[in-house]
Amino acid sequence: IAALAASRLERDRQEDARHRLIAAVGHDLRTPLTALRAALEAVRDGLAPDPDRYLEAMVEDIAVLDRLIDDLFLASRLEAGSIDLAVEEVDLGELLEGAAEALAPVAAKRSVGVSVGVRGPIPVRADPVALGRAVRNLLENAIRHAPDGGRVEVVAHARPGHAVLSVTDDGPGIRPADLPHVFDRF
């Protein structure tokens, strides 16, 4: 009976993990697809002030989608606890500026102003792909939840031993009941 109960608990845990994974993948796929759609519409409609810049952002979004597909395979290893990150020194400021550039078409479509404030190089030890995806998701969420015509401000700076990243927008914010769960997996 104890073995059956433990088996049932494990099955329920795995099923819950699958549901969370599907939700996370859906969220991660939405970010580059939204940016691609906005950029394509802007170029198609002749509204892109610099079509070459928009095309470069679209190429980057396709690369992000390609990496997300690879991440689907990685996610199963993550759940199994056997993940290997390619950790290296990365400039957080460059990642932030790249994310803002890639999401410029999304922000422009809703007239959301995005500013990135970086005080010098911000070296961090991280997997650049994983951190880049997290930064893009964070910025895309801020843009999505800011009102039309609103503002999103991203500020980062280095402190001894760590980096500080702050995202401020005109959106409604995170409900107090959700704050304890912001960093929960999936």
MDTraj code that builds the backbone (N, CA, C; nanometers):
import mdtraj as md
import numpy as np

residues = "ILE ALA ALA LEU ALA ALA SER ARG LEU GLU ARG ASP ARG GLN GLU ASP ALA ARG HIS ARG LEU ILE ALA ALA VAL GLY HIS ASP LEU ARG THR PRO LEU THR ALA LEU ARG ALA ALA LEU GLU ALA VAL ARG ASP GLY LEU ALA PRO ASP PRO ASP ARG TYR LEU GLU ALA MET VAL GLU ASP ILE ALA VAL LEU ASP ARG LEU ILE ASP ASP LEU PHE LEU ALA SER ARG LEU GLU ALA GLY SER ILE ASP LEU ALA VAL GLU GLU VAL ASP LEU GLY GLU LEU LEU GLU GLY ALA ALA GLU ALA LEU ALA PRO VAL ALA ALA LYS ARG SER VAL GLY VAL SER VAL GLY VAL ARG GLY PRO ILE PRO VAL ARG ALA ASP PRO VAL ALA LEU GLY ARG ALA VAL ARG ASN LEU LEU GLU ASN ALA ILE ARG HIS ALA PRO ASP GLY GLY ARG VAL GLU VAL VAL ALA HIS ALA ARG PRO GLY HIS ALA VAL LEU SER VAL THR ASP ASP GLY PRO GLY ILE ARG PRO ALA ASP LEU PRO HIS VAL PHE ASP ARG PHE".split()
xyz = np.array([
    [0.0843, -0.1189, 0.0000],
    [0.0000, 0.0000, 0.0000],
    [0.0883, 0.1246, 0.0000],
    [0.1943, 0.1238, 0.0810],
    [0.2847, 0.2401, 0.0861],
    [0.3518, 0.2620, -0.0486],
    [0.3924, 0.1532, -0.1151],
    [0.4566, 0.1652, -0.2464],
    [0.3592, 0.2219, -0.3495],
    [0.2344, 0.1767, -0.3456],
    [0.1332, 0.2293, -0.4368],
    [0.1075, 0.3776, -0.4113],
    [0.0988, 0.4161, -0.2856],
    [0.0772, 0.5562, -0.2511],
    [0.1943, 0.6415, -0.2982],
    [0.3171, 0.5926, -0.2790],
    [0.4352, 0.6669, -0.3245],
    [0.4359, 0.6773, -0.4760],
    [0.3968, 0.5707, -0.5435],
    [0.3909, 0.5713, -0.6899],
    [0.2879, 0.6728, -0.7396],
    [0.1740, 0.6763, -0.6733],
    [0.0693, 0.7717, -0.7116],
    [0.1155, 0.9157, -0.6894],
    [0.1820, 0.9413, -0.5772],
    [0.2350, 1.0752, -0.5512],
    [0.3359, 1.1159, -0.6576],
    [0.4230, 1.0247, -0.6949],
    [0.5234, 1.0532, -0.7978],
    [0.4569, 1.0793, -0.9325],
    [0.3578, 0.9993, -0.9677],
    [0.2844, 1.0203, -1.0930],
    [0.2174, 1.1578, -1.0930],
    [0.1548, 1.1955, -0.9835],
    [0.0899, 1.3258, -0.9728],
    [0.1923, 1.4387, -0.9834],
    [0.3089, 1.4200, -0.9205],
    [0.4142, 1.5212, -0.9279],
    [0.4626, 1.5387, -1.0718],
    [0.4800, 1.4272, -1.1418],
    [0.5261, 1.4342, -1.2810],
    [0.4205, 1.4980, -1.3709],
    [0.2960, 1.4670, -1.3463],
    [0.1879, 1.5269, -1.4259],
    [0.1816, 1.6781, -1.4026],
    [0.1966, 1.7190, -1.2788],
    [0.1992, 1.8620, -1.2470],
    [0.3184, 1.9299, -1.3144],
    [0.4331, 1.8645, -1.3128],
    [0.5521, 1.9195, -1.3777],
    [0.5297, 1.9339, -1.5281],
    [0.4624, 1.8356, -1.5900],
    [0.4332, 1.8445, -1.7338],
    [0.3435, 1.9641, -1.7636],
    [0.2406, 1.9840, -1.6822],
    [0.1503, 2.0982, -1.7030],
    [0.2266, 2.2300, -1.6913],
    [0.3136, 2.2401, -1.5912],
    [0.3923, 2.3619, -1.5733],
    [0.4884, 2.3822, -1.6895],
    [0.5477, 2.2738, -1.7391],
    [0.6384, 2.2824, -1.8518],
    [0.5660, 2.3323, -1.9764],
    [0.4495, 2.2786, -2.0035],
    [0.3733, 2.3221, -2.1213],
    [0.3391, 2.4701, -2.1109],
    [0.2996, 2.5149, -1.9934],
    [0.2690, 2.6566, -1.9739],
    [0.3939, 2.7424, -1.9949],
    [0.5068, 2.6974, -1.9431],
    [0.6315, 2.7733, -1.9586],
    [0.6750, 2.7789, -2.1038],
    [0.6658, 2.6679, -2.1754],
    [0.7048, 2.6651, -2.3163],
    [0.6121, 2.7564, -2.3964],
    [0.4833, 2.7492, -2.3683],
    [0.3894, 2.8382, -2.4366],
    [0.4247, 2.9840, -2.4159],
    [0.4606, 3.0180, -2.2938],
    [0.4993, 3.1560, -2.2627],
    [0.6262, 3.1941, -2.3374],
    [0.7264, 3.1054, -2.3340],
    [0.8532, 3.1351, -2.4004],
    [0.8380, 3.1452, -2.5513],
    [0.7489, 3.0682, -2.6103],
    [0.7271, 3.0760, -2.7550],
    [0.6523, 3.2033, -2.7941],
    [0.5650, 3.2502, -2.7068],
    [0.4857, 3.3684, -2.7375],
    [0.5743, 3.4918, -2.7580],
    [0.6808, 3.5056, -2.6805],
    [0.7640, 3.6256, -2.6876],
    [0.8232, 3.6480, -2.8263],
    [0.9008, 3.5534, -2.8821],
    [0.9562, 3.5791, -3.0153],
    [0.8501, 3.5801, -3.1244],
    [0.7435, 3.5010, -3.1089],
    [0.6381, 3.5030, -3.2107],
    [0.5661, 3.6371, -3.2137],
    [0.5423, 3.6954, -3.0979],
    [0.4795, 3.8274, -3.0914],
    [0.5694, 3.9320, -3.1563],
    [0.6984, 3.9262, -3.1264],
    [0.7930, 4.0213, -3.1852],
    [0.8013, 4.0025, -3.3361],
    [0.8058, 3.8783, -3.3824],
    [0.8097, 3.8508, -3.5263],
    [0.6858, 3.9048, -3.5965],
    [0.5702, 3.8777, -3.5393],
    [0.4446, 3.9236, -3.5991],
    [0.4425, 4.0755, -3.6099],
    [0.4800, 4.1442, -3.5038],
    [0.4783, 4.2908, -3.5063],
    [0.5771, 4.3455, -3.6091],
    [0.6963, 4.2877, -3.6153],
    [0.7967, 4.3340, -3.7113],
    [0.7522, 4.3079, -3.8539],
    [0.6992, 4.1889, -3.8803],
    [0.6519, 4.1573, -4.0157],
    [0.5393, 4.2505, -4.0588],
    [0.4458, 4.2765, -3.9689],
    [0.3350, 4.3666, -4.0015],
    [0.3856, 4.5078, -4.0285],
    [0.4819, 4.5528, -3.9493],
    [0.5366, 4.6872, -3.9694],
    [0.6071, 4.6985, -4.1042],
    [0.6856, 4.5974, -4.1408],
    [0.7546, 4.5993, -4.2700],
    [0.6527, 4.5890, -4.3828],
    [0.5582, 4.4963, -4.3697],
    [0.4551, 4.4775, -4.4735],
    [0.3737, 4.6048, -4.4964],
    [0.3395, 4.6728, -4.3885],
    [0.2545, 4.7918, -4.3980],
    [0.3329, 4.9192, -4.4255],
    [0.4644, 4.9066, -4.4407],
    [0.5473, 5.0241, -4.4684],
    [0.5630, 5.1162, -4.3495],
    [0.5444, 5.0645, -4.2294],
    [0.5523, 5.1464, -4.1084],
    [0.6864, 5.1338, -4.0369],
    [0.7733, 5.0466, -4.0856],
    [0.9036, 5.0275, -4.0216],
    [0.9962, 5.1414, -4.0622],
    [1.0415, 5.2229, -3.9652],
    [1.1285, 5.3354, -4.0001],
    [1.2628, 5.2898, -4.0570],
    [1.3078, 5.1719, -4.0174],
    [1.4342, 5.1170, -4.0658],
    [1.4121, 4.9678, -4.0919],
    [1.3627, 4.9340, -4.2125],
    [1.3292, 4.7943, -4.2414],
    [1.4451, 4.6968, -4.2203],
    [1.5682, 4.7389, -4.2484],
    [1.6820, 4.6488, -4.2284],
    [1.6977, 4.6126, -4.0808],
    [1.6763, 4.7103, -3.9939],
    [1.6843, 4.6844, -3.8495],
    [1.5754, 4.5857, -3.8075],
    [1.4561, 4.6025, -3.8631],
    [1.3463, 4.5115, -3.8324],
    [1.3770, 4.3708, -3.8833],
    [1.4366, 4.3606, -4.0026],
    [1.4732, 4.2291, -4.0570],
    [1.5767, 4.1615, -3.9682],
    [1.6735, 4.2369, -3.9190],
    [1.7735, 4.1792, -3.8286],
    [1.7074, 4.1291, -3.7003],
    [1.6107, 4.2037, -3.6498],
    [1.5383, 4.1603, -3.5292],
    [1.4604, 4.0321, -3.5578],
    [1.4042, 4.0204, -3.6783],
    [1.3304, 3.8993, -3.7141],
    [1.4242, 3.7791, -3.7231],
    [1.5433, 3.7988, -3.7784],
    [1.6420, 3.6912, -3.7849],
    [1.6764, 3.6450, -3.6429],
    [1.6934, 3.7397, -3.5522],
    [1.7236, 3.7046, -3.4126],
    [1.6072, 3.6285, -3.3491],
    [1.4832, 3.6698, -3.3797],
    [1.3671, 3.5992, -3.3240],
    [1.3592, 3.4560, -3.3752],
    [1.3951, 3.4339, -3.5007],
    [1.3967, 3.2980, -3.5542],
    [1.5034, 3.2160, -3.4826],
    [1.6178, 3.2767, -3.4550],
    [1.7227, 3.2070, -3.3801],
    [1.6740, 3.1732, -3.2398],
    [1.5989, 3.2642, -3.1788],
    [1.5429, 3.2383, -3.0451],
    [1.4466, 3.1204, -3.0506],
    [1.3617, 3.1158, -3.1530],
    [1.2689, 3.0032, -3.1671],
    [1.3450, 2.8725, -3.1839],
    [1.4514, 2.8756, -3.2614],
    [1.5338, 2.7564, -3.2803],
    [1.5918, 2.7099, -3.1462],
    [1.6402, 2.8046, -3.0663],
    [1.6954, 2.7690, -2.9356],
    [1.5860, 2.7163, -2.8424],
    [1.4658, 2.7712, -2.8540],
    [1.3562, 2.7226, -2.7700],
    [1.3236, 2.5767, -2.8012],
    [1.3295, 2.5417, -2.9271],
    [1.3059, 2.4019, -2.9632],
    [1.4121, 2.3137, -2.8986],
    [1.5373, 2.3601, -2.9045],
    [1.6432, 2.2855, -2.8350],
    [1.6155, 2.2781, -2.6857],
    [1.5598, 2.3852, -2.6311],
    [1.5312, 2.3888, -2.4880],
    [1.4224, 2.2902, -2.4473],
    [1.3345, 2.2554, -2.5400],
    [1.2340, 2.1540, -2.5075],
    [1.3015, 2.0232, -2.4681],
    [1.4062, 1.9903, -2.5411],
    [1.4807, 1.8692, -2.5066],
    [1.5559, 1.8892, -2.3744],
    [1.6047, 2.0091, -2.3559],
    [1.6775, 2.0408, -2.2338],
    [1.5855, 2.0343, -2.1112],
    [1.4598, 2.0721, -2.1294],
    [1.3656, 2.0761, -2.0174],
    [1.3483, 1.9392, -1.9520],
    [1.3499, 1.8351, -2.0330],
    [1.3355, 1.7028, -1.9735],
    [1.4558, 1.6700, -1.8859],
    [1.5759, 1.7148, -1.9284],
    [1.6942, 1.6940, -1.8454],
    [1.6879, 1.7808, -1.7204],
    [1.6299, 1.8985, -1.7314],
    [1.6140, 1.9868, -1.6160],
    [1.5271, 1.9198, -1.5099],
    [1.4167, 1.8639, -1.5529],
    [1.3276, 1.7958, -1.4588],
    [1.3962, 1.6766, -1.3949],
    [1.4866, 1.6140, -1.4703],
    [1.5586, 1.4980, -1.4162],
    [1.6757, 1.5406, -1.3287],
    [1.7031, 1.6728, -1.3262],
    [1.8117, 1.7236, -1.2432],
    [1.9486, 1.7069, -1.3054],
    [1.9540, 1.6888, -1.4357],
    [2.0838, 1.6704, -1.5020],
    [2.1039, 1.7742, -1.6110],
    [2.1053, 1.9003, -1.5734],
    [2.1210, 2.0088, -1.6701],
    [2.2650, 2.0588, -1.6694],
    [2.3165, 2.0847, -1.7867],
    [2.4499, 2.1412, -1.8017],
    [2.4373, 2.2759, -1.8705],
    [2.4668, 2.3822, -1.7990],
    [2.4636, 2.5161, -1.8569],
    [2.6019, 2.5509, -1.9099],
    [2.6046, 2.6250, -2.0190],
    [2.7308, 2.6720, -2.0767],
    [2.7620, 2.8075, -2.0137],
    [2.8112, 2.8043, -1.8913],
    [2.8350, 2.9269, -1.8148],
    [2.9643, 2.9935, -1.8624],
    [2.9543, 3.1222, -1.8850],
    [3.0685, 3.2026, -1.9258],
    [3.0451, 3.3459, -1.8785],
    [3.1450, 3.4301, -1.8939],
    [3.1257, 3.5703, -1.8568],
    [3.0455, 3.6376, -1.9670],
    [2.9380, 3.7041, -1.9261],
    [2.8451, 3.7693, -2.0172],
    [2.8256, 3.9130, -1.9689],
    [2.8110, 4.0057, -2.0617],
    [2.7800, 4.1441, -2.0257],
    [2.6280, 4.1586, -2.0197],
    [2.5735, 4.1717, -1.8998],
    [2.4299, 4.1841, -1.8814],
    [2.3754, 4.3046, -1.9576],
    [2.4506, 4.4128, -1.9615],
    [2.4066, 4.5322, -2.0340],
    [2.3852, 4.5048, -2.1817],
    [2.4766, 4.4292, -2.2429],
    [2.4618, 4.3939, -2.3843],
    [2.3380, 4.3075, -2.4060],
    [2.3131, 4.2144, -2.3142],
    [2.1929, 4.1312, -2.3263],
    [2.0666, 4.2167, -2.3175],
    [2.0658, 4.3129, -2.2262],
    [1.9494, 4.4010, -2.2108],
    [1.9273, 4.4848, -2.3356],
    [2.0349, 4.5415, -2.3886],
    [2.0220, 4.6238, -2.5084],
    [1.9761, 4.5402, -2.6271],
    [2.0268, 4.4173, -2.6381],
    [1.9841, 4.3277, -2.7447],
    [1.8369, 4.2904, -2.7331],
    [1.7923, 4.2651, -2.6114],
    [1.6518, 4.2319, -2.5896],
    [1.5624, 4.3502, -2.6247],
    [1.6025, 4.4692, -2.5840],
    [1.5230, 4.5889, -2.6158],
    [1.5166, 4.6107, -2.7666],
    [1.6273, 4.5888, -2.8344],
    [1.6313, 4.6049, -2.9797],
    [1.5399, 4.5025, -3.0471],
    [1.5465, 4.3774, -3.0032],
    [1.4653, 4.2719, -3.0631],
    [1.3161, 4.2958, -3.0403],
    [1.2817, 4.3555, -2.9267],
    [1.1406, 4.3776, -2.8942],
    [1.0912, 4.5171, -2.9343],
    [1.1756, 4.5959, -2.9991],
    [1.1356, 4.7306, -3.0428],
    [1.0096, 4.7285, -3.1297],
    [0.9951, 4.6325, -3.2234],
    [0.8715, 4.6316, -3.3022],
    [0.7463, 4.6077, -3.2189],
    [0.7565, 4.5245, -3.1171],
    [0.6422, 4.4983, -3.0294],
    [0.6062, 4.6256, -2.9535],
    [0.7079, 4.6919, -2.8994],
    [0.6846, 4.8153, -2.8245],
    [0.6283, 4.9241, -2.9155],
    [0.6840, 4.9362, -3.0366],
    [0.6386, 5.0402, -3.1296],
    [0.4931, 5.0202, -3.1697],
    [0.4540, 4.8956, -3.1853],
    [0.3158, 4.8673, -3.2265],
    [0.2157, 4.9208, -3.1251],
    [0.2544, 4.9229, -2.9979],
    [0.1656, 4.9710, -2.8924],
    [0.2075, 5.1075, -2.8403],
    [0.3026, 5.1708, -2.9090],
    [0.3546, 5.3019, -2.8689],
    [0.4082, 5.3016, -2.7266],
    [0.4703, 5.1918, -2.6888],
    [0.5310, 5.1811, -2.5564],
    [0.6772, 5.2203, -2.5704],
    [0.7188, 5.3203, -2.4944],
    [0.8583, 5.3616, -2.4953],
    [0.9415, 5.2710, -2.4066],
    [1.0554, 5.2272, -2.4585],
    [1.1445, 5.1401, -2.3822],
    [1.2800, 5.2083, -2.3713],
    [1.3285, 5.2229, -2.2488],
    [1.4620, 5.2788, -2.2290],
    [1.5449, 5.1809, -2.1481],
    [1.6724, 5.1726, -2.1861],
    [1.7661, 5.0850, -2.1165],
    [1.8757, 5.1725, -2.0584],
    [1.8909, 5.1664, -1.9283],
    [1.9961, 5.2412, -1.8594],
    [2.0980, 5.1443, -1.8021],
    [2.2179, 5.1496, -1.8561],
    [2.3246, 5.0599, -1.8125],
    [2.4441, 5.1453, -1.7755],
    [2.4982, 5.1232, -1.6575],
    [2.6143, 5.1989, -1.6096],
    [2.7401, 5.1155, -1.6301],
    [2.7985, 5.1284, -1.7472],
    [2.9222, 5.0566, -1.7761],
    [2.9000, 4.9084, -1.7954],
    [3.0076, 4.8340, -1.8180],
    [2.9942, 4.6894, -1.8351],
    [2.9427, 4.6243, -1.7069],
    [2.8593, 4.5238, -1.7250],
    [2.8035, 4.4514, -1.6116],
    [2.8348, 4.3032, -1.6330],
    [2.9544, 4.2610, -1.5948],
    [2.9911, 4.1212, -1.6175],
    [2.9215, 4.0293, -1.5175],
    [2.8615, 3.9235, -1.5705],
    [2.8003, 3.8207, -1.4873],
    [2.8421, 3.6848, -1.5423],
    [2.8441, 3.5854, -1.4552],
    [2.8730, 3.4482, -1.4984],
    [2.7382, 3.3800, -1.5185],
    [2.7092, 3.3449, -1.6438],
    [2.5791, 3.2864, -1.6745],
    [2.5846, 3.2155, -1.8087],
    [2.4818, 3.1387, -1.8351],
    [2.4630, 3.0819, -1.9681],
    [2.3977, 3.1933, -2.0507],
    [2.4641, 3.2439, -2.1551],
    [2.4102, 3.3586, -2.2285],
    [2.2757, 3.3314, -2.2948],
    [2.2532, 3.2100, -2.3408],
    [2.1261, 3.1775, -2.4052],
    [2.0140, 3.1772, -2.3015],
    [2.0349, 3.1100, -2.1894],
    [1.9318, 3.1028, -2.0862],
    [1.9034, 3.2401, -2.0258],
    [2.0095, 3.3151, -1.9962],
    [1.9898, 3.4485, -1.9398],
    [1.9255, 3.5417, -2.0418],
    [1.9659, 3.5306, -2.1672],
    [1.9059, 3.6130, -2.2726],
    [1.7576, 3.5875, -2.2858],
    [1.7185, 3.4608, -2.2789],
    [1.5763, 3.4276, -2.2875],
    [1.5006, 3.4842, -2.1682],
    [1.5579, 3.4731, -2.0503],
    [1.4914, 3.5254, -1.9304],
    [1.4749, 3.6773, -1.9399],
    [1.5789, 3.7455, -1.9871],
    [1.5736, 3.8917, -2.0001],
    [1.4679, 3.9319, -2.1030],
    [1.4649, 3.8626, -2.2160],
    [1.3638, 3.8940, -2.3192],
    [1.2229, 3.8701, -2.2655],
    [1.2027, 3.7602, -2.1941],
    [1.0699, 3.7333, -2.1383],
    [1.0291, 3.8412, -2.0389],
    [1.1214, 3.8810, -1.9544],
    [1.0937, 3.9851, -1.8560],
    [1.0545, 4.1158, -1.9251],
    [1.1312, 4.1543, -2.0253],
    [1.1039, 4.2788, -2.0974],
    [0.9740, 4.2690, -2.1775],
    [0.9513, 4.1543, -2.2407],
    [0.8281, 4.1371, -2.3184],
    [0.7068, 4.1441, -2.2271],
    [0.7154, 4.0855, -2.1090],
    [0.6044, 4.0933, -2.0133],
    [0.5773, 4.2378, -1.9732],
    [0.6837, 4.3138, -1.9483],
    [0.6659, 4.4542, -1.9104],
    [0.5995, 4.5320, -2.0231],
    [0.6415, 4.5077, -2.1472],
    [0.5820, 4.5762, -2.2624],
    [0.4359, 4.5359, -2.2769],
    [0.4091, 4.4065, -2.2638],
    [0.2728, 4.3566, -2.2819],
    [0.1779, 4.4128, -2.1770],
    [0.2270, 4.4317, -2.0542],
    [0.1392, 4.4777, -1.9470],
    [0.1378, 4.6292, -1.9296],
    [0.2256, 4.6990, -2.0008],
    [0.2217, 4.8457, -1.9977],
    [0.1033, 4.8913, -2.0824],
    [0.0392, 4.9991, -2.0443],
    [-0.0721, 5.0480, -2.1267],
    [-0.0197, 5.1045, -2.2581],
    [-0.1050, 5.1075, -2.3599],
    [-0.0662, 5.1699, -2.4867],
    [-0.0174, 5.3113, -2.4586],
    [0.0967, 5.3460, -2.5170],
    [0.1560, 5.4769, -2.4930],
    [0.2356, 5.4840, -2.3634],
    [0.2476, 5.3720, -2.2935],
    [0.3178, 5.3699, -2.1650],
    [0.4687, 5.3659, -2.1801],
    [0.5360, 5.3437, -2.0677],
    [0.6821, 5.3401, -2.0641],
    [0.7296, 5.2161, -1.9917],
    [0.8448, 5.1668, -2.0370],
    [0.9153, 5.0588, -1.9697],
    [1.0588, 5.1045, -1.9543],
    [1.1087, 5.0982, -1.8331],
    [1.2463, 5.1381, -1.8071],
    [1.3213, 5.0191, -1.7470],
    [1.4344, 4.9871, -1.8100],
    [1.5198, 4.8790, -1.7633],
    [1.6510, 4.9412, -1.7197],
    [1.6892, 4.9172, -1.5957],
    [1.8132, 4.9725, -1.5408],
    [1.8932, 4.8581, -1.4818],
    [2.0233, 4.8603, -1.5085],
    [2.1106, 4.7573, -1.4512],
    [2.2438, 4.8202, -1.4146],
    [2.3028, 4.7682, -1.3091],
    [2.4366, 4.8120, -1.2706],
    [2.5051, 4.7014, -1.1905],
    [2.6362, 4.7106, -1.1877],
    [2.7158, 4.6106, -1.1158],
    [2.7377, 4.6559, -0.9726],
    [2.7363, 4.5597, -0.8842],
    [2.7735, 4.5797, -0.7442],
    [2.8785, 4.4745, -0.7131],
    [2.9569, 4.4940, -0.6118],
    [3.0578, 4.3922, -0.5795],
    [2.9932, 4.2546, -0.5589],
    [3.0306, 4.1609, -0.6439],
    [2.9829, 4.0243, -0.6298],
    [2.8509, 3.9925, -0.6972],
    [2.7802, 4.0925, -0.7501],
    [2.6538, 4.0642, -0.8166],
    [2.6104, 4.1809, -0.9053],
    [2.5048, 4.1577, -0.9807],
    [2.4466, 4.2605, -1.0664],
    [2.3051, 4.2890, -1.0180],
    [2.2599, 4.4108, -1.0431],
    [2.1248, 4.4507, -1.0053],
    [2.0503, 4.4889, -1.1326],
    [1.9328, 4.4303, -1.1505],
    [1.8488, 4.4567, -1.2672],
    [1.7122, 4.5004, -1.2176],
    [1.6633, 4.6115, -1.2718],
    [1.5331, 4.6633, -1.2322],
    [1.4522, 4.6939, -1.3575],
    [1.3277, 4.6474, -1.3609],
    [1.2368, 4.6765, -1.4707],
    [1.1155, 4.7468, -1.4113],
    [1.0871, 4.8650, -1.4622],
    [0.9739, 4.9439, -1.4152],
    [0.8851, 4.9739, -1.5349],
    [0.7543, 4.9563, -1.5172],
    [0.6626, 4.9881, -1.6262],
    [0.5387, 5.0563, -1.5697],
    [0.4515, 5.1007, -1.6605],
    [0.3278, 5.1677, -1.6213],
    [0.2125, 5.0697, -1.6014],
    [0.2434, 4.9403, -1.6047],
    [0.1388, 4.8384, -1.5937],
    [0.0851, 4.8264, -1.4530],
    [-0.0063, 4.7311, -1.4334],
    [-0.0724, 4.7164, -1.3039],
    [0.0148, 4.6544, -1.1961],
    [0.1285, 4.5973, -1.2333],
    [0.2155, 4.5344, -1.1350],
    [0.1737, 4.3914, -1.1067],
    [0.2435, 4.3304, -1.0166],
    [0.2170, 4.1909, -0.9798],
    [0.1279, 4.1906, -0.8566],
    [0.0240, 4.1087, -0.8618],
    [-0.0670, 4.1018, -0.7472],
    [0.0109, 4.0573, -0.6239],
    [-0.0156, 4.1182, -0.5092],
    [0.0559, 4.0807, -0.3868],
    [0.0514, 3.9306, -0.3577],
    [-0.0598, 3.8658, -0.3884],
    [-0.0711, 3.7220, -0.3621],
    [0.0246, 3.6405, -0.4502],
    [0.0644, 3.6966, -0.5662],
    [0.1536, 3.6251, -0.6576],
    [0.3011, 3.6504, -0.6290],
    [0.3330, 3.7540, -0.5536],
    [0.4730, 3.7891, -0.5282],
    [0.5569, 3.6751, -0.4705],
    [0.5054, 3.5962, -0.3755],
    [0.5887, 3.4880, -0.3219],
    [0.6220, 3.3799, -0.4255],
    [0.5517, 3.3791, -0.5381],
    [0.5679, 3.2728, -0.6370],
    [0.6379, 3.3193, -0.7645],
    [0.6844, 3.4425, -0.7675],
    [0.7434, 3.4978, -0.8900],
    [0.8616, 3.4141, -0.9388],
    [0.9401, 3.3590, -0.8496],
    [1.0588, 3.2845, -0.8915],
    [1.0392, 3.1321, -0.8833],
    [0.9159, 3.0868, -0.8665],
    [0.8897, 2.9435, -0.8706],
    [0.9162, 2.8925, -1.0117],
    [0.9648, 2.7691, -1.0205],
    [0.9856, 2.7100, -1.1519],
    [0.8543, 2.6993, -1.2254],
    [0.8600, 2.7285, -1.3534],
    [0.7449, 2.7221, -1.4432],
    [0.6289, 2.8043, -1.3910],
])
top = md.Topology()
chain = top.add_chain()
for i, resn in enumerate(residues, 1):
    res = top.add_residue(resn, chain, resSeq=i)
    for name in ("N", "CA", "C"):
        top.add_atom(name, md.element.get_by_symbol(name[0]), res)
traj = md.Trajectory(xyz[None], top)
